[in-house]
Amino acid sequence: MRGAAQGTEEQDLGQGSSQGLEGQRPSWVASMMTELTKHMRAVMQPTHEMVGNISSRLSALELKVVSVDAELEKQVSEVQMALKSVATSAELVALTKRVVLLEEHMSDVRAVLHLSDD
């Protein structure tokens, strides 16, 4: 059964009888391998170049991200310092209000004491 199937394959390939194919098979295989290798190289060369381009662009992008990240960290530090000074100003405002209230209270106490002296 296998021989009949092989004969059919040989006829499908247009190689003639099995005796003729046996003599030509190594060159047929070599020819097909050569063609396959050419096709694979034709596909892989542009793919290899594309991957190389993507890799170099990725490296450049990584450097840019590191640079932007450093700049953002610098800006965040500046904003944090500004917020700390605002917090300090807010604390000063609160303390100033408290001092004003204490001065008003002391004024009221003086007024009461002054009234009691009369």
C-alpha positions as CSV (number, residue, x, y, z in Angstrom):
1,M,0.0,0.0,0.0
2,R,2.8,2.4,0.8
3,G,4.5,1.8,-2.5
4,A,1.3,2.6,-4.4
5,A,0.9,5.8,-2.4
6,Q,4.5,6.7,-3.0
7,G,4.0,6.1,-6.8
8,T,1.0,8.5,-6.7
9,E,3.1,11.1,-5.0
10,E,5.8,10.7,-7.5
11,Q,3.4,11.1,-10.4
12,D,1.8,14.1,-8.8
13,L,5.2,15.7,-8.5
14,G,5.8,15.0,-12.3
15,Q,9.0,13.1,-11.6
16,G,8.0,9.9,-13.6
17,S,8.7,6.4,-12.4
18,S,10.0,5.5,-8.9
19,Q,13.4,4.5,-10.4
20,G,13.8,7.9,-12.1
21,L,12.8,9.7,-8.8
22,E,15.3,7.7,-6.7
23,G,18.1,9.0,-8.9
24,Q,16.9,12.6,-8.9
25,R,15.6,12.8,-5.3
26,P,18.8,14.2,-3.7
27,S,19.0,17.0,-6.2
28,W,15.3,17.7,-6.0
29,V,15.5,17.9,-2.2
30,A,18.7,20.1,-2.5
31,S,16.9,22.4,-5.0
32,M,13.8,22.7,-2.7
33,M,16.0,23.3,0.3
34,T,17.9,26.0,-1.6
35,E,14.7,27.7,-2.6
36,L,13.3,27.4,0.9
37,T,16.5,28.9,2.3
38,K,16.3,31.8,-0.2
39,H,12.6,32.5,0.8
40,M,13.4,32.3,4.5
41,R,16.3,34.8,4.1
42,A,14.0,37.0,2.0
43,V,11.5,37.0,4.9
44,M,14.0,37.1,7.8
45,Q,16.3,39.9,6.5
46,P,13.6,42.7,6.6
47,T,12.3,41.2,9.9
48,H,15.8,41.3,11.4
49,E,16.2,44.9,10.2
50,M,12.8,45.9,11.6
51,V,13.7,44.3,15.0
52,G,17.0,46.2,15.0
53,N,15.2,49.5,14.2
54,I,12.7,48.8,16.9
55,S,15.4,47.9,19.4
56,S,17.3,51.2,18.7
57,R,14.2,53.2,18.9
58,L,13.3,51.5,22.2
59,S,16.7,52.3,23.6
60,A,16.2,56.0,22.6
61,L,12.7,56.0,24.1
62,E,14.0,54.5,27.4
63,L,16.7,57.2,27.6
64,K,14.0,59.8,27.0
65,V,11.7,58.3,29.6
66,V,14.6,58.4,32.1
67,S,15.3,62.0,31.3
68,V,11.6,63.0,31.6
69,D,11.3,61.0,34.8
70,A,14.3,62.9,36.3
71,E,12.8,66.2,35.2
72,L,9.4,65.3,36.7
73,E,11.1,64.2,40.0
74,K,12.8,67.6,40.1
75,Q,9.5,69.4,39.5
76,V,7.8,67.3,42.1
77,S,10.5,68.3,44.6
78,E,10.0,71.9,43.7
79,V,6.3,71.7,44.2
80,Q,6.8,69.8,47.5
81,M,9.0,72.6,48.7
82,A,6.5,75.2,47.6
83,L,3.8,73.3,49.4
84,K,5.9,73.2,52.6
85,S,6.4,76.9,52.4
86,V,2.6,77.3,51.9
87,A,2.0,75.1,54.8
88,T,4.5,77.2,56.8
89,S,2.7,80.3,55.6
90,A,-0.6,78.7,56.6
91,E,0.8,77.9,60.0
92,L,2.0,81.5,60.3
93,V,-1.5,82.7,59.4
94,A,-3.0,80.5,62.0
95,L,-0.5,81.6,64.6
96,T,-1.0,85.2,63.6
97,K,-4.8,84.8,64.1
98,R,-4.1,83.2,67.5
99,V,-1.9,86.1,68.5
100,V,-4.6,88.6,67.4
101,L,-7.2,86.7,69.5
102,L,-4.8,86.7,72.5
103,E,-4.2,90.4,72.0
104,E,-7.9,91.0,71.9
105,H,-8.4,88.9,75.0
106,M,-5.6,90.7,76.8
107,S,-7.2,94.0,75.8
108,D,-10.5,92.9,77.2
109,V,-8.8,91.8,80.4
110,R,-7.0,95.2,80.7
111,A,-10.3,96.9,80.1
112,V,-11.9,94.9,82.9
113,L,-9.0,95.5,85.1
114,H,-9.0,99.2,84.3
115,L,-12.7,99.3,85.1
116,S,-12.1,97.6,88.4
117,D,-9.4,100.2,89.3
118,D,-12.0,102.9,88.9
